[in-house]
């Protein structure tokens, strides 16, 4: 399952730090940022099961950033 988040992360160093935290906290996730996108996208892919969106948003909030789930485009 893939979940896409809109964030306010702008700096690559912050993105790298957050990716490290995400991978340490959620070992079954693959994560990456697209800071070139106007929404500063964070993409999360769960290798098994679903993405725990609320917990991920909390992790970003604790680090001083905002995140919200983007709705699926269908």
N, CA, C and O atoms as a MOPAC input file, in Angstrom:
PM7 MOZYME 1SCF
protein

 N      0.84300 1    -1.17900 1     0.00000 1
 C      0.00000 1     0.00000 1     0.00000 1
 C      0.88500 1     1.23800 1     0.00000 1
 O      1.92800 1     1.26600 1     0.65300 1
 N      0.46000 1     2.26300 1    -0.73800 1
 C      1.19200 1     3.52800 1    -0.80600 1
 C      0.29700 1     4.63500 1    -0.27400 1
 O     -0.89000 1     4.69900 1    -0.59100 1
 N      0.88300 1     5.50500 1     0.54000 1
 C      0.17100 1     6.68100 1     1.04800 1
 C      1.01800 1     7.89600 1     0.71100 1
 O      2.24400 1     7.85000 1     0.80600 1
 N      0.36200 1     8.98600 1     0.31700 1
 C      1.05700 1    10.20900 1    -0.07600 1
 C      0.62200 1    11.33100 1     0.85900 1
 O     -0.56500 1    11.51800 1     1.12700 1
 N      1.61900 1    12.07400 1     1.35000 1
 C      1.37100 1    13.14800 1     2.30300 1
 C      1.87100 1    14.47900 1     1.75300 1
 O      2.91500 1    14.54700 1     1.10400 1
 N      1.11800 1    15.51900 1     2.02100 1
 C      1.56100 1    16.89100 1     1.77400 1
 C      2.25600 1    17.34400 1     3.05300 1
 O      1.71700 1    17.16500 1     4.14500 1
 N      3.45800 1    17.93400 1     2.93000 1
 C      4.20700 1    18.35900 1     4.11300 1
 C      4.69300 1    19.79800 1     3.94200 1
 O      4.53100 1    20.40900 1     2.88500 1
 N      5.28600 1    20.31300 1     5.00000 1
 C      5.93900 1    21.61800 1     4.92100 1
 C      7.45400 1    21.48200 1     5.08000 1
 O      8.12000 1    22.43900 1     5.47400 1
 N      7.99600 1    20.32100 1     4.78100 1
 C      9.44300 1    20.07600 1     4.83800 1
 C     10.06800 1    20.69500 1     3.59200 1
 O      9.68300 1    20.36000 1     2.47200 1
 N     11.03100 1    21.59600 1     3.78100 1
 C     11.61400 1    22.29600 1     2.64000 1
 C     13.09500 1    21.97200 1     2.43100 1
 O     13.57700 1    21.95900 1     1.29900 1
 N     13.79700 1    21.71500 1     3.50200 1
 C     15.24900 1    21.51500 1     3.41600 1
 C     15.59100 1    20.03100 1     3.29700 1
 O     14.99400 1    19.18700 1     3.96600 1
 N     16.55400 1    19.73200 1     2.44300 1
 C     16.99000 1    18.33500 1     2.24900 1
 C     17.52200 1    17.73100 1     3.54600 1
 O     17.29500 1    16.55100 1     3.81500 1
 N     18.21900 1    18.51500 1     4.34200 1
 C     18.76800 1    17.97400 1     5.60100 1
 C     17.64600 1    17.55600 1     6.54800 1
 O     17.77100 1    16.55700 1     7.25600 1
 N     16.54900 1    18.31900 1     6.56400 1
 C     15.40500 1    17.92900 1     7.39600 1
 C     14.74700 1    16.66800 1     6.84400 1
 O     14.35800 1    15.77700 1     7.59900 1
 N     14.62700 1    16.60500 1     5.52900 1
 C     14.03700 1    15.42000 1     4.90200 1
 C     14.86500 1    14.18200 1     5.22300 1
 O     14.30700 1    13.13500 1     5.55300 1
 N     16.18100 1    14.28600 1     5.13200 1
 C     17.05700 1    13.14100 1     5.43000 1
 C     16.90300 1    12.68500 1     6.87800 1
 O     16.82600 1    11.48900 1     7.15900 1
 N     16.85800 1    13.66000 1     7.79900 1
 C     16.68900 1    13.32300 1     9.21700 1
 C     15.35200 1    12.62000 1     9.44400 1
 O     15.27800 1    11.63600 1    10.18000 1
 N     14.30300 1    13.12900 1     8.81200 1
 C     12.98300 1    12.51200 1     8.96000 1
 C     12.93600 1    11.11900 1     8.35100 1
 O     12.33300 1    10.21300 1     8.92600 1
 N     13.56400 1    10.93700 1     7.19500 1
 C     13.60100 1     9.60900 1     6.57700 1
 C     14.29500 1     8.60500 1     7.48600 1
 O     13.85700 1     7.46000 1     7.60000 1
 N     15.37200 1     9.02800 1     8.13000 1
 C     16.06300 1     8.15100 1     9.08200 1
 C     15.12000 1     7.76500 1    10.21800 1
 O     15.03900 1     6.59400 1    10.58700 1
 N     14.41000 1     8.74100 1    10.77300 1
 C     13.46700 1     8.46200 1    11.86100 1
 C     12.34200 1     7.53600 1    11.40300 1
 O     11.95800 1     6.61500 1    12.12300 1
 N     11.82100 1     7.78500 1    10.20800 1
 C     10.73400 1     6.95300 1     9.68600 1
 C     11.20400 1     5.51400 1     9.52100 1
 O     10.50700 1     4.58300 1     9.92300 1
 N     12.37900 1     5.32900 1     8.93200 1
 C     12.88000 1     3.97100 1     8.69700 1
 C     13.22900 1     3.25700 1    10.00300 1
 O     13.10100 1     2.03600 1    10.09100 1
 N     13.66800 1     4.00200 1    11.01300 1
 C     13.95800 1     3.38600 1    12.31300 1
 C     12.67200 1     3.02800 1    13.05500 1
 O     12.61400 1     2.00900 1    13.74400 1
 N     11.65100 1     3.85600 1    12.91600 1
 C     10.39100 1     3.64800 1    13.63300 1
 C      9.49100 1     2.64000 1    12.93100 1
 O      8.82200 1     1.83300 1    13.57600 1
 N      9.48100 1     2.69600 1    11.61200 1
 C      8.61200 1     1.84300 1    10.79800 1
 C      9.49000 1     1.05300 1     9.83000 1
 O      9.65200 1     1.44100 1     8.67300 1
 N     10.04400 1    -0.03400 1    10.29800 1
 C     11.02900 1    -0.79600 1     9.51400 1
 C     10.45500 1    -1.34600 1     8.20700 1
 O     11.21100 1    -1.59400 1     7.26800 1
 N      9.15600 1    -1.53800 1     8.12800 1
 C      8.57800 1    -2.12400 1     6.91500 1
 C      8.16800 1    -1.07100 1     5.88500 1
 O      7.55600 1    -1.40400 1     4.87000 1
 N      8.50100 1     0.19300 1     6.14000 1
 C      8.15800 1     1.26900 1     5.20700 1
 C      9.33900 1     1.61700 1     4.31700 1
 O     10.49400 1     1.57000 1     4.74000 1
 N      9.02700 1     1.96400 1     3.08700 1
 C      9.96900 1     2.64800 1     2.19700 1
 C      9.44200 1     4.06500 1     2.08200 1
 O      8.25300 1     4.26200 1     1.82700 1
 N     10.29400 1     5.04400 1     2.26200 1
 C      9.84300 1     6.43500 1     2.26500 1
 C     10.77200 1     7.29200 1     1.43100 1
 O     11.97600 1     7.04500 1     1.35900 1
 N     10.19300 1     8.30800 1     0.80000 1
 C     10.99800 1     9.30200 1     0.10100 1
 C     10.23100 1    10.60900 1     0.00700 1
 O      9.00100 1    10.63500 1     0.03600 1
 N     10.99000 1    11.69400 1    -0.10600 1
 C     10.42600 1    13.02700 1    -0.26900 1
 C     10.60500 1    13.48500 1    -1.70000 1
 O     11.58900 1    13.14100 1    -2.35500 1
 N      9.65000 1    14.26200 1    -2.18000 1
 C      9.78700 1    15.00500 1    -3.43200 1
 C      9.67500 1    16.47700 1    -3.06200 1
 O      8.58300 1    17.04400 1    -3.05600 1
 N     10.81600 1    17.09200 1    -2.75400 1
 C     10.82700 1    18.48400 1    -2.32200 1
 C     10.67900 1    19.44500 1    -3.49000 1
 O     10.47000 1    20.64000 1    -3.28200 1
 N     10.78300 1    18.94700 1    -4.70400 1
 C     10.57700 1    19.77900 1    -5.89200 1
 C      9.08600 1    20.04600 1    -6.11900 1
 O      8.72100 1    21.05800 1    -6.71700 1
 N      8.23600 1    19.15300 1    -5.64800 1
 C      6.79100 1    19.31100 1    -5.79400 1
 C      6.31400 1    20.45700 1    -4.90200 1
 O      6.85000 1    20.65800 1    -3.81300 1
 N      5.31800 1    21.20100 1    -5.35400 1
 C      4.82100 1    22.33900 1    -4.57200 1
 C      4.24300 1    21.90200 1    -3.22700 1
 O      4.19000 1    22.70500 1    -2.29500 1
 N      3.81100 1    20.65100 1    -3.10800 1
 C      3.25800 1    20.13200 1    -1.85500 1
 C      4.29300 1    19.44500 1    -0.97500 1
 O      3.94800 1    18.88700 1     0.06700 1
 N      5.57300 1    19.48000 1    -1.38700 1
 C      6.65600 1    18.85600 1    -0.59300 1
 C      6.24300 1    17.44400 1    -0.17400 1
 O      6.12800 1    17.13600 1     1.01300 1
 N      6.03000 1    16.61800 1    -1.15700 1
 C      5.42600 1    15.29200 1    -1.01000 1
 C      6.31800 1    14.31500 1    -0.23600 1
 O      7.52800 1    14.24000 1    -0.45100 1
 N      5.68500 1    13.58200 1     0.65900 1
 C      6.29200 1    12.42800 1     1.31800 1
 C      5.50600 1    11.20800 1     0.86000 1
 O      4.29600 1    11.12900 1     1.06900 1
 N      6.19500 1    10.25500 1     0.23500 1
 C      5.55900 1     9.01500 1    -0.21200 1
 C      6.00000 1     7.88200 1     0.70600 1
 O      7.18700 1     7.70800 1     0.98100 1
 N      5.03200 1     7.12800 1     1.16800 1
 C      5.30500 1     5.99000 1     2.04200 1
 C      4.73100 1     4.74100 1     1.39400 1
 O      3.56000 1     4.70800 1     1.01700 1
 N      5.55900 1     3.72100 1     1.26800 1
 C      5.09900 1     2.42800 1     0.77200 1
 C      5.30500 1     1.41100 1     1.88300 1
 O      6.41500 1     1.24900 1     2.39200 1
 N      4.23200 1     0.72900 1     2.25500 1
 C      4.31800 1    -0.32500 1     3.26400 1
 C      4.59800 1    -1.64000 1     2.55800 1
 O      3.85500 1    -2.03900 1     1.66100 1
 N      5.66900 1    -2.31300 1     2.95900 1
 C      6.01300 1    -3.60900 1     2.35200 1
 C      4.97900 1    -4.67000 1     2.68100 1
 O      4.77100 1    -5.60800 1     1.91200 1
 N      4.33500 1    -4.51700 1     3.82300 1
 C      3.24100 1    -5.41500 1     4.21200 1
 C      2.26700 1    -4.61800 1     5.06200 1
 O      2.66800 1    -3.71300 1     5.79500 1
 N      1.00300 1    -4.95100 1     4.96500 1
 C     -0.00300 1    -4.22800 1     5.72900 1
 C     -0.22100 1    -2.82500 1     5.19200 1
 O      0.16800 1    -2.50300 1     4.06900 1
 N     -0.84100 1    -2.00800 1     6.00500 1
 C     -1.14300 1    -0.63800 1     5.60600 1
 C     -0.18500 1     0.36500 1     6.22100 1
 O      0.66700 1     0.02300 1     7.04100 1
 N     -0.34600 1     1.60200 1     5.80600 1
 C      0.43800 1     2.71100 1     6.34400 1
 C     -0.32800 1     3.28900 1     7.52900 1
 O     -1.52300 1     3.56500 1     7.42800 1
 N      0.35600 1     3.46700 1     8.63400 1
 C     -0.24600 1     4.04800 1     9.82900 1
 C     -0.13300 1     5.56500 1     9.72400 1
 O      0.79400 1     6.17000 1    10.26300 1
 N     -1.09100 1     6.17100 1     9.02200 1
 C     -1.01700 1     7.59700 1     8.69800 1
 C     -0.97900 1     8.47300 1     9.94600 1
 O     -0.17500 1     9.40300 1    10.01700 1
 N     -1.82500 1     8.19800 1    10.92300 1
 C     -1.87900 1     9.03300 1    12.12300 1
 C     -0.55300 1     9.01200 1    12.87500 1
 O     -0.09000 1    10.05100 1    13.34500 1
 N      0.05900 1     7.84500 1    12.99100 1
 C      1.33600 1     7.73100 1    13.68800 1
 C      2.44600 1     8.45100 1    12.92200 1
 O      3.32900 1     9.06000 1    13.52800 1
 N      2.40000 1     8.38100 1    11.60800 1
 C      3.39400 1     9.05500 1    10.78000 1
 C      3.24800 1    10.57200 1    10.89300 1
 O      4.24400 1    11.28800 1    11.00000 1
 N      2.01700 1    11.05600 1    10.86800 1
 C      1.76200 1    12.48800 1    11.03500 1
 C      2.24900 1    12.94200 1    12.40300 1
 O      2.84800 1    14.01100 1    12.51800 1
 N      2.00300 1    12.14700 1    13.44400 1
 C      2.49100 1    12.47500 1    14.78800 1
 C      4.01000 1    12.56200 1    14.81900 1
 O      4.56200 1    13.46600 1    15.44700 1
 N      4.69600 1    11.63800 1    14.15200 1
 C      6.16000 1    11.65500 1    14.10900 1
 C      6.64900 1    12.96300 1    13.49100 1
 O      7.57400 1    13.58400 1    14.01700 1
 N      6.04700 1    13.38700 1    12.39100 1
 C      6.43900 1    14.65100 1    11.76400 1
 C      6.12300 1    15.83600 1    12.66900 1
 O      6.92700 1    16.76200 1    12.77700 1
 N      4.95600 1    15.81800 1    13.32300 1
 C      4.59300 1    16.90700 1    14.23100 1
 C      5.59400 1    17.02700 1    15.37300 1
 O      5.99100 1    18.13300 1    15.73800 1
 N      6.00300 1    15.89600 1    15.93700 1
 C      6.98500 1    15.91800 1    17.02700 1
 C      8.31900 1    16.50200 1    16.58000 1
 O      9.06100 1    17.05800 1    17.38900 1
 N      8.62100 1    16.37600 1    15.29100 1
 C      9.85500 1    16.93500 1    14.73900 1
 C      9.66800 1    18.39000 1    14.30400 1
 O     10.61200 1    19.01600 1    13.82200 1
 N      8.45400 1    18.93200 1    14.47200 1
 C      8.20500 1    20.33200 1    14.14900 1
 C      7.66500 1    20.58800 1    12.75300 1
 O      7.73300 1    21.71400 1    12.25900 1
 N      7.13000 1    19.55700 1    12.11200 1
 C      6.62600 1    19.69300 1    10.74600 1
 C      5.15800 1    19.30500 1    10.67800 1
 O      4.62800 1    18.64700 1    11.57300 1
 N      4.51400 1    19.72400 1     9.60200 1
 C      3.11500 1    19.39000 1     9.36800 1
 C      3.01800 1    18.38900 1     8.22900 1
 O      3.85500 1    18.36600 1     7.32700 1
 N      1.98900 1    17.56900 1     8.28700 1
 C      1.73400 1    16.60300 1     7.21600 1
 C      0.24800 1    16.30000 1     7.18700 1
 O     -0.42200 1    16.28600 1     8.22000 1
 N     -0.25100 1    16.06000 1     5.99100 1
 C     -1.63800 1    15.62400 1     5.83300 1
 C     -1.70800 1    14.65600 1     4.67000 1
 O     -0.97300 1    14.77900 1     3.69100 1
 N     -2.59900 1    13.69800 1     4.79400 1
 C     -2.77900 1    12.70000 1     3.74200 1
 C     -3.43300 1    13.37700 1     2.54200 1
 O     -4.42900 1    14.08700 1     2.68100 1
 N     -2.85900 1    13.14700 1     1.36700 1
 C     -3.48400 1    13.62200 1     0.13500 1
 C     -4.47200 1    12.56700 1    -0.34800 1
 O     -4.15700 1    11.37700 1    -0.34600 1
 N     -5.66100 1    12.99100 1    -0.76100 1
 C     -6.64500 1    12.01600 1    -1.24600 1
 C     -6.18800 1    11.37800 1    -2.55000 1
 O     -5.45800 1    11.98400 1    -3.33300 1
 N     -6.63000 1    10.14700 1    -2.76700 1
 C     -6.32300 1     9.44000 1    -4.01400 1
 C     -6.94700 1    10.17700 1    -5.18500 1
 O     -8.07500 1    10.66400 1    -5.10400 1
 N     -6.19500 1    10.24900 1    -6.27300 1
 C     -6.74100 1    10.82800 1    -7.50600 1
 C     -7.27000 1     9.69100 1    -8.36800 1
 O     -6.50100 1     8.88200 1    -8.88600 1
 N     -8.55800 1     9.63700 1    -8.51300 1
 C     -9.16300 1     8.56800 1    -9.32500 1
 C    -10.05000 1     9.14500 1   -10.37400 1
 O    -10.64600 1     8.40300 1   -11.15400 1

